[in-house]
């Protein structure tokens, strides 16, 4: 009985739904990608700026260099309902 259940599950997995969808993406669009980690602890913080590329494109990196990035912290007082 256990072997039949395993067999049926295997068949269901391999015959499952397969529907291809086309997303409306512009392959020539180059978007700004911001990747970094900023915490509430003292720095230094590292932020990497780059440009997005087409998935099939393997030509070099598109890191942005020579730019200026300003990280501004806002001091916010919060009150807790639970004391």
N, C-alpha and C positions, 0 to 999 in steps of 0.2 A: 504494500500500500504506500509506504514511504517513497519507494522508487517511482511510483506513478505520479505522486505529487511533485517530486523533483523534476520528472520528465515534463509534466504539464507546465510548471513554472518556467522551465528552460525554453519551451516552445513559445510561451507567451512573451517572454523577454525578447526573443529573436524575431518574432513576428509582430512586435508592437507597432504602434502608429509611427509612420515616417512621413512627415509633411515638410517640404522645403518652402521656406518663406523668403521673400526678397524685402530687405529693409531699404527705405529710401535714403541712402547715404550718398553724399557727394564725394567721390574718390579724390577730387582735387582740393577739397577743403582742408586747410591746415589750421588746426586749433591749438591754442595755448594749453599746455599740460603743466599743472603745478603739483609737485610731489614733495612732501616734506613732513616733518614732525615737530610740532610746537607744543610744549607742555607748560604747566604752571610752575615748573622748577627753573632755576637760573640756567641761562644758555651755556654754550653756544647752540644755536639752532641751525639746522641744515635744510635748505629748500632748493630743489632742483627745478629749473624751468626748461621746458623743451617744447618742440612743436610736434604735433601728431603727423603720422605718415600713413600711407596706404598699407594694408596688412601684407601684401605681397612684396613691398619695397624693402630691399635690404641694403640700400646705399647709405652707408655712414650713419652718424648720429646727427640729431637736429637739436643739440643742446644750445641754449641761448647763453652767450657770454658777453661780458662788458656792460651788463645792465645794472640797474639799481633797484633794490627791493627794500621796502620799508615795512617793518612789522610794528604795529601800534597796539599797545595793550591798554585796555580800559579798566580802571579800578571800579568794581561794582560791589556795593554793599548788599549782602543778602541776609534776609532774616528767615530763620527756621521756625516753622510752626511747632515743632517738637523740641521740647527742652528737657 
